[in-house]
Amino acid sequence: MTPVRQFYADMPLLREHRYHFFFGNEHSIELYQRLKEEACSHQCQYIGVLELPGILFHKPERCGLLLDVVPYGPQPAMHAVAYLDRLEPELWTLWKQGIFYLSGKEAAVHEFEQALKLRGIAPAQIVHVC
């Protein structure tokens, strides 16, 4: 087993949660590709949102990822937090049982984490990954 796969295999959260939500930026695409593979291998559901500059908007589709893309905004994670506001209320019932992986710029991760906490996500459900 490669060191990267061993890292994900050692993450108990993948086995303890059925729903996995990813947040990051253009530097997170490969990381989320690996997390997606692990989530799928454990028969888990995943979704996520990436902040990307306009020139990269179609990259997640080409990688086969189920991620929505938002542009960078004037404030960190501004459009990603607005994305959370657009999620169906029924989805929040499921995602409140999930785990949230946050990656990217420190200020954006902080803002996104605060938005999750305001929506009832417990700190123990939030994982910072690099």
N, C-alpha and C positions, 0 to 999 in steps of 0.2 A: 504494500500500500504506500502510495506517495505521501510525503509529509503534509501536503495540502489536504488530501483526502483523509488522512489520519486526523488532522485538526478538526474537520467537520464531523467525522465519525465520533470524535470524543465530545462533541457538543451535546450534552444531555437534552438541551432544549428542543432539538430536532425530534427527539423521541417522545418528549412530554407534551408537545403541542401539535395540534392538527393544522392550525392556521398560521401562516408565516407572511409577514408584511415587510417589504424592503423599502428603504429610502436612501437615496444617494445622488451622486452626480456622475459625470462622464468617466471619472476614475473608478467608479464602482461597478461598471458593466461586467467585467470578468469575474469579480467577486460574486455578483449576483447570479452569474451563469453557474458557478460552482454550488452556491447555496440552493439554487433551483434544482440542480441535479440531485442533491442530497434530500431536499424536501420531497421531490417526486419519488425517489427511491424508498422513502418511508411512507408513501401514499398520503402525503399531506397536500393541502391546498396552499397556494401562494399568490400574492399580488404585490404590486409595488408602484412607486412613483420615482422617477429620476428627474433631476433638474439638469437640463442640457442647454448648451448654446445652440442656436438655430441650425447651424451646419451639421449637427449630429442627430437631429430629431428622428431619423429613421433607423438609426443603428440598432436599438433594441429589437425592432421587428426582424432585422436581418440575423440577429443572434438567437431568435426563437424564444424570446422572453415575454412573459405576460406582464408587462410593465407599462404604465402610462407615463407620458413625458410632458413636462412643463418647462417653460423657459425660465432662465434666471430672471429675477426681478430686482427692483431697486433695493429691497430689503431681503435679508437672508430667509430662504424657504417660504417667501410670501405666496408664490403660486402653488407650492406643494401643500401648504396649510389650507389654501382655498380649495384644493382638490379634496382634502378630507371633508370639508363642508358639503361637498357635492355627493359624497357616498350615501347610498340609500340607508335609512335608519335600520332596516333589517340586517344589513351587512355589519353594522356596528355591534349588533347582538353577537354575531359570530366572532368578529375581530377582537372584542373585549375578552375572548377566551384565548387569543393568540399570542404570538411573540413578535416583537418589532425589532428589526435589525436596522441600525442607523449608521450611515457612512457618509463621508464627504467633508465639506468645509465645516470647521468647528462651529462657526456662528449659525450656519444653516441647521446643523444637527441639534444644536441647543434650542433653536426656535421650534423645530419640528417636535422635539421631545416635550417641550412645554405645552405645545398644542395637544399632544397625545394625553398628557396628564390632565389637562383641562377637560378632556373627553372621557375621563374615567379609566385610563390605562394606568395600571400600577407600575411603579418604577422597576419591580422585579420582572416585568414583561418586556423591558426595553434593554436591548443589547447593543453596545457600541462596538462596531467591527471596523477593522482597517484594511 
